[in-house]
Amino acid sequence: MNDNILSLDPKSLSQPDLHNYLLTSIAPRPIALASTIDSNGNVNLSPFSFFNVFSSNPPILIISPARSGRDNTTKHTYQNVKDVGEVVINIVNYPIVEQMSLSSTAYAKGVNEFDKAGFTQVKSIHISPPRVGESPVSLECRVRSIDELGSQGGAGNLIICEVVMVHINQEYITHGKLDTTKLDLVGRMGESWYVRATGEALFEIPKPLRTQGIGIDNLPLPIRESTFLTGNQLARMGNVEATPTQEQIDKVRPLLITNTDKDIHQLIGSYLDKDEVSTALALAFTQV
Ligand SMILES: Cc1cc2nc3c(=O)[nH]c(=O)nc-3n(C[C@H](O)[C@H](O)[C@H](O)COP(=O)(O)O)c2cc1C
């Protein structure tokens, strides 16, 4: 139990403080570079990190251009989507991150941020707004609904859109699949921080077993209460399908050269780090 917790009623906080707590903790967020047009055909391009996919059948994305916390104005993207009902969501990766940031400048209505940020306009197939030629993936979308969440500064506007066309730069495809390790995506963190999904920042976790793992609650008590093993390490053992047999437990016993909890738990940890989970689990069950 951690007693170093600050518990806050959102109603007691100023809008900028609450904004900061939420946006710094709910991160990293993917970035949608949204291309829209107004009813006169003027093109607009702006980034939004209130963005995600919420369904693949039908394919649904949501972005939220919020009312300004400073002066309560609405974003051009929101006005365009309300008027025209179409948007291209362009995915942002590291090679275009600074151009994306430049496109977030509050240029006057009618100014085309493709030009300001040096992006190439490419004609869409099903809708009127153009896509960003430099994006690894662009999604042509029709707007299904708009939910205005409030009327004060900081209020979001949920734009729910359905993808009608997907464009993928084949440079990012390996064996017919979009390749996470090649995409070099970026995410928005709090304030002006970003994160880059590349190299050592990427890691895989084996999916939980369909057949169901034993769960941390079935590990021996001294292991569950270990101050040397982490929650991640316990979860890796909890993802094993069955508790070890007596034979498996007896087989690993000679590995226990000392008897202190610290040594035993660190030995279990070292087998987990080497991905030898069944040995680690058998060692854990010597502690029943
Ligand atoms: C990475 C990034 C993410 C952003 N995410 C949002 C967002 O989710 N919602 C929002 O209202 N503004 C967001 N902004 C700010 C808008 O991009 C900015 O207000 C922009 O000028 C709006 O342009 P528009 O009025 O042409 O639509 C973000 C800016 C950056 C750089």
The ligand as an SDF file (V2000), in Angstrom:
LIG
                    3D

 31 33  0  0  0  0  0  0  0  0999 V2000
    1.2370   16.6180  -31.2550 C   0  0  0  0  0  0  0  0  0  0  0  0
    0.0640   17.5420  -31.0680 C   0  0  0  0  0  0  0  0  0  0  0  0
   -1.1540   17.0270  -30.6670 C   0  0  0  0  0  0  0  0  0  0  0  0
   -2.2550   17.8620  -30.4970 C   0  0  0  0  0  0  0  0  0  0  0  0
   -3.4490   17.3140  -30.0980 N   0  0  0  0  0  0  0  0  0  0  0  0
   -4.5390   18.0940  -29.9850 C   0  0  0  0  0  0  0  0  0  0  0  0
   -5.7930   17.5070  -29.6480 C   0  0  0  0  0  0  0  0  0  0  0  0
   -5.9340   16.2860  -29.4830 O   0  0  0  0  0  0  0  0  0  0  0  0
   -6.8630   18.3320  -29.5390 N   0  0  0  0  0  0  0  0  0  0  0  0
   -6.7550   19.6720  -29.7510 C   0  0  0  0  0  0  0  0  0  0  0  0
   -7.7610   20.3560  -29.6590 O   0  0  0  0  0  0  0  0  0  0  0  0
   -5.5850   20.2380  -30.0980 N   0  0  0  0  0  0  0  0  0  0  0  0
   -4.4780   19.4790  -30.2300 C   0  0  0  0  0  0  0  0  0  0  0  0
   -3.2890   20.0370  -30.6010 N   0  0  0  0  0  0  0  0  0  0  0  0
   -3.2520   21.4720  -30.9390 C   0  0  0  0  0  0  0  0  0  0  0  0
   -3.7940   21.7000  -32.3500 C   0  0  0  0  0  0  0  0  0  0  0  0
   -3.0260   20.9800  -33.3120 O   0  0  0  0  0  0  0  0  0  0  0  0
   -3.7420   23.1880  -32.6730 C   0  0  0  0  0  0  0  0  0  0  0  0
   -4.6530   23.8490  -31.8400 O   0  0  0  0  0  0  0  0  0  0  0  0
   -4.0320   23.5080  -34.1190 C   0  0  0  0  0  0  0  0  0  0  0  0
   -3.6740   24.8580  -34.3530 O   0  0  0  0  0  0  0  0  0  0  0  0
   -5.4770   23.3550  -34.5060 C   0  0  0  0  0  0  0  0  0  0  0  0
   -5.5750   23.7230  -35.8570 O   0  0  0  0  0  0  0  0  0  0  0  0
   -6.9040   24.0820  -36.6030 P   0  0  0  0  0  0  0  0  0  0  0  0
   -7.5600   25.2430  -35.8770 O   0  0  0  0  0  0  0  0  0  0  0  0
   -6.4190   24.4600  -37.9760 O   0  0  0  0  0  0  0  0  0  0  0  0
   -7.7800   22.8550  -36.6150 O   0  0  0  0  0  0  0  0  0  0  0  0
   -2.1400   19.2570  -30.7430 C   0  0  0  0  0  0  0  0  0  0  0  0
   -0.9080   19.7760  -31.1480 C   0  0  0  0  0  0  0  0  0  0  0  0
    0.1840   18.9420  -31.2950 C   0  0  0  0  0  0  0  0  0  0  0  0
    1.5070   19.4930  -31.7320 C   0  0  0  0  0  0  0  0  0  0  0  0
  1  2  1  0
  2  3  1  0
  2 30  2  0
  3  4  2  0
  4  5  1  0
  4 28  1  0
  5  6  2  0
  6  7  1  0
  6 13  1  0
  7  8  2  0
  7  9  1  0
  9 10  1  0
 10 11  2  0
 10 12  1  0
 12 13  2  0
 13 14  1  0
 14 15  1  0
 14 28  1  0
 15 16  1  0
 16 17  1  0
 16 18  1  0
 18 19  1  0
 18 20  1  0
 20 21  1  0
 20 22  1  0
 22 23  1  0
 23 24  1  0
 24 25  2  0
 24 26  1  0
 24 27  1  0
 28 29  2  0
 29 30  1  0
 30 31  1  0
M  END
$$$$
